[in-house]
Amino acid sequence: MNSEYISTTKGKMKLETVAREIIDYIQTNPDDEYQLIIGTDSEGNGKVEFVTAIVIYRKGAGGRFFWKKIQKDKIQALRQKIFEEVLISIENAENLIPELNKYWQKEDLKSTLEIHIDAGENGPTKELIKEVTGMVLGMGYNPKTKPEAYGASMVADRFL
C-alpha cells in the first residue's frame, strides 16, 4: 500500500508525520471538540482509483485533511468497489491509531474514529449499507453513511 499522504499545504508525508500534524493541530486548541474521520471514494471500472482522506475536524472551526491515491485492478461490480473502499478505510485507520497513540493517549480513540462510507439510502448502494456498516462496527469503529459521510463523498471525492 502507498505509504505517502498529501497535505495540500505541506506536500507529501508519511503516516507518522500525518499523526504528528493531527496531534499538533489538536494541541493548538485542546479544549475544542474534534472528529477524526477516514473515508475512501473510488472511480473507474476494471482499473479503479481509490482516494482515502484522513480528516481532523475541529467542530465549528474547520479542520485539516490528508489524502492518498492507490489503484487496484480487476474490480468490476459496484458491490466490490464499495467493500474495497471500506476495507481501505479500515486499513488506514488500523495503521493510523498506533501512530496517534504514540503522542495522544485517548482510550476511546478507536470507537470515536468515524469511517465514512460512500453509500446511502438513495441509489444503488442502499442494499449494501447494513453489510458495510456492520463490517465497520465489527472492527470497533463508528460508521457514517451519506449524507453524513462527507469524508468520502466530498473530501476524498475531490481528488479523484
HELIX and SHEET records of a PDB file:
HELIX    1   1 LEU A   15  THR A   28  1                                  14    
HELIX    2   2 LEU A   78  ASN A  101  1                                  24    
HELIX    3   3 LEU A  109  THR A  112  1                                   4    
HELIX    4   4 PRO A  124  LEU A  128  5                                   5    
HELIX    5   5 ILE A  129  GLY A  138  1                                  10    
HELIX    6   6 TYR A  150  TYR A  150  1                                   1    
HELIX    7   7 GLY A  151  ALA A  156  3                                   6    
HELIX    8   8 ASP A  157  PHE A  159  5                                   3    
SHEET    1   A 2 GLU A   4  SER A   7  0                                        
SHEET    2   A 2 GLY A  11  LYS A  14 -1                                        
SHEET    1   B 5 GLY A  63  ILE A  75  0                                        
SHEET    2   B 5 GLY A  46  ARG A  58 -1                                        
SHEET    3   B 5 TYR A  34  GLY A  44 -1                                        
SHEET    4   B 5 GLU A 114  GLY A 120  1                                        
SHEET    5   B 5 ASN A 142  LYS A 146  1                                        
END                                                                             
